[in-house]
């Protein structure tokens, strides 16, 4: 399995915010979100190839109980299945972060799904082919419905402007069984100042709908740094 990086840090988003965790970031993604802050994981440059047993050994050495499998898109890799099963046998609490557009029989304690709104679509000068591919692949309601029924989950929506909010409501209308308490709204931001400018209207909307405001705490703790 090709790995971009493995590091220890505090989880900055969602239910387990603040929990010291080992992050295992795989290489590759079938999407190309406009706001993605880990585009370095899209290519093999600087990555290493490790077998499942080697990845598990490195996770053990960090000494954290929680492991976050992220990317890129970790569901692209068939090796994710034996990796999650072996990590589970070693007693790790596992989060798998995904766009919810691919499906594998993984084992995890929390499926952290980030559905892609239209604000995720690449903008020119991105190649038209890339834009069209992203639009084709960014939403798979059939796959997502199965994932939400099968796994303990959280939904993290990246919001940029109030125009994004009707999309969230339409999405949740298509998945009527989703609990509002599992919905997190995160500001699209790479620095504290930008997050703060969006905080007020997002928190007001969350209060109205019973959602949770989710600042990207890793930015507040460490800045927008790789491996943090």
C-alpha positions in Angstrom: 0.0 0.0 0.0 1.5 3.3 -1.0 1.7 5.7 2.0 2.2 9.4 1.9 2.9 9.9 5.6 2.4 8.4 9.0 2.4 10.8 12.0 1.1 11.3 15.5 -1.2 14.3 16.2 -4.4 15.3 17.9 -7.6 14.7 16.0 -8.8 18.2 15.0 -12.3 17.4 13.6 -15.5 15.6 14.6 -16.5 13.4 17.5 -13.0 12.6 18.6 -11.5 16.1 18.5 -8.6 16.4 20.8 -7.8 12.7 20.9 -4.1 11.9 20.3 -4.1 9.7 17.2 -1.8 8.1 14.6 -2.7 9.3 11.1 -1.9 7.0 8.2 -2.3 8.9 4.9 -2.6 6.8 1.7 -1.7 8.1 -1.8 -4.2 8.7 -4.5 -7.7 10.2 -5.0 -10.3 9.9 -7.7 -11.5 13.4 -6.9 -9.7 16.8 -7.0 -11.5 19.1 -4.6 -10.9 22.8 -5.2 -10.2 23.4 -1.5 -8.2 20.2 -0.7 -5.2 20.9 1.6 -3.5 17.6 1.0 -3.0 17.6 -2.7 0.5 16.3 -2.1 -1.1 12.9 -1.3 -2.5 12.7 -4.9 0.8 11.6 -6.3 3.5 9.1 -5.4 6.2 11.7 -5.0 7.8 11.4 -1.6 5.7 8.3 -0.7 6.7 4.9 0.4 5.3 1.4 -0.3 4.6 -0.6 2.8 2.9 -3.9 3.4 0.0 -4.2 5.8 2.2 -5.7 8.5 4.7 -2.9 8.3 2.0 -0.2 8.6 0.6 -2.0 11.7 4.0 -2.2 13.3 4.5 1.6 12.8 1.1 2.3 14.3 2.0 0.2 17.3 5.3 2.1 17.8 3.5 5.5 18.1 1.6 4.1 21.1 -1.7 5.8 20.4 -4.9 3.9 20.8 -6.7 5.8 18.0 -5.7 5.4 14.3 -7.1 7.6 11.5 -6.9 6.2 8.0 -7.0 9.1 5.6 -5.8 10.3 2.2 -6.3 11.1 -0.6 -9.1 8.6 -0.6 -8.2 5.4 1.4 -11.1 3.5 -0.1 -9.2 3.3 -3.4 -7.0 0.7 -1.9 -8.1 -2.9 -1.5 -5.3 -3.3 1.1 -7.4 -1.1 3.4 -9.6 -4.1 4.2 -6.8 -6.3 5.7 -5.2 -3.2 7.3 -8.3 -2.3 9.2 -8.9 -5.9 10.3 -5.4 -6.2 11.6 -5.5 -2.9 13.4 -8.7 -3.9 15.0 -7.2 -7.2 16.2 -4.5 -5.2 17.9 -7.1 -3.2 19.8 -7.0 0.1 17.9 -10.0 2.4 17.7 -10.2 3.1 13.9 -11.5 6.1 12.0 -11.7 5.9 8.2 -12.0 9.2 6.4 -13.7 9.0 3.1 -15.8 11.0 0.5 -18.5 8.3 0.7 -18.3 7.6 -3.0 -16.4 4.2 -2.8 -17.2 1.1 -0.7 -15.0 -1.6 0.8 -15.8 -4.1 3.6 -13.5 -2.3 6.1 -13.7 -2.6 9.9 -13.8 0.7 11.7 -15.3 2.3 14.8 -16.1 5.6 13.0 -16.6 6.3 9.4 -15.9 10.0 8.9 -17.7 10.9 5.6 -17.1 14.3 3.9 -19.8 14.6 1.2 -18.7 16.8 -1.6 -20.9 19.8 -2.4 -20.6 21.8 -5.6 -18.1 24.1 -3.9 -15.6 21.2 -4.1 -15.5 21.2 -7.9 -12.2 22.5 -9.4 -12.3 25.8 -11.1 -10.4 27.1 -14.2 -7.6 27.0 -14.9 -8.0 23.4 -13.9 -8.4 21.2 -17.1 -11.9 20.7 -18.2 -11.5 17.0 -18.2 -10.6 17.1 -14.5 -13.6 19.3 -13.7 -15.9 16.9 -15.5 -14.4 13.8 -13.9 -14.8 15.4 -10.4 -18.5 16.3 -11.1 -19.2 12.7 -12.3 -17.7 11.1 -9.2 -18.3 13.5 -6.3 -21.7 12.2 -5.4 -22.8 8.5 -5.1 -26.0 8.5 -3.0 -26.5 4.7 -3.5 -23.0 3.9 -2.1 -23.3 6.5 0.7 -26.7 5.2 1.8 -25.2 1.7 2.3 -22.2 3.1 4.2 -24.4 5.1 6.5 -26.6 2.1 7.3 -23.6 -0.1 8.0 -21.2 2.0 10.0 -21.2 4.3 13.0 -20.6 7.6 11.2 -20.3 11.3 11.2 -20.9 13.7 8.2 -18.5 16.6 7.8 -19.6 19.2 5.2 -17.1 21.9 4.1 -19.0 25.2 3.7 -17.7 28.3 2.0 -20.7 30.7 1.7 -24.4 30.6 2.8 -25.2 29.5 -0.8 -23.9 26.0 0.2 -26.6 25.5 2.9 -29.5 24.5 0.6 -27.3 21.8 -0.8 -26.8 20.4 2.6 -30.5 20.4 3.3 -31.2 18.7 -0.1 -28.6 16.1 0.7 -30.0 15.3 4.1 -33.5 15.1 2.7 -32.2 12.3 0.5 -30.9 10.5 3.6 -33.8 10.9 6.0 -32.3 8.6 8.6 -29.3 10.7 9.4 -29.3 12.1 12.9 -28.7 15.9 13.1 -26.3 15.3 15.9 -24.0 13.5 13.5 -23.7 16.4 11.1 -20.7 18.7 11.4 -20.2 21.9 9.4 -16.7 23.0 8.8 -15.6 26.4 7.4 -13.6 26.3 4.2 -10.4 27.9 5.5 -6.7 27.4 5.8 -6.0 30.0 8.5 -7.6 31.2 11.7 -8.7 34.6 10.4 -10.7 33.1 7.5 -12.3 30.6 9.9 -13.3 33.3 12.3 -15.0 35.4 9.5 -17.3 32.4 8.7 -17.9 31.2 12.3 -20.9 33.4 13.1 -23.2 32.5 10.3 -22.2 28.9 10.4 -22.8 28.5 14.1 -26.1 30.3 13.9 -27.2 27.9 11.1 -26.0 24.9 13.2 -28.0 26.1 16.2 -31.2 26.4 14.0 -30.8 22.9 12.5 -29.3 21.0 15.4 -26.0 20.5 13.6 -22.5 20.9 15.1 -20.1 23.6 14.2 -16.7 22.1 13.6 -13.7 24.4 13.5 -10.6 22.8 12.1 -8.7 22.7 15.4 -5.5 21.5 13.8 -5.2 24.9 12.2 -5.7 26.7 15.5 -3.2 24.4 17.3 -0.5 24.1 14.6 -1.2 26.3 11.7 -1.7 24.8 8.2 1.3 22.5 8.4 1.8 19.1 6.9 2.1 16.3 9.4 0.2 18.1 12.1 
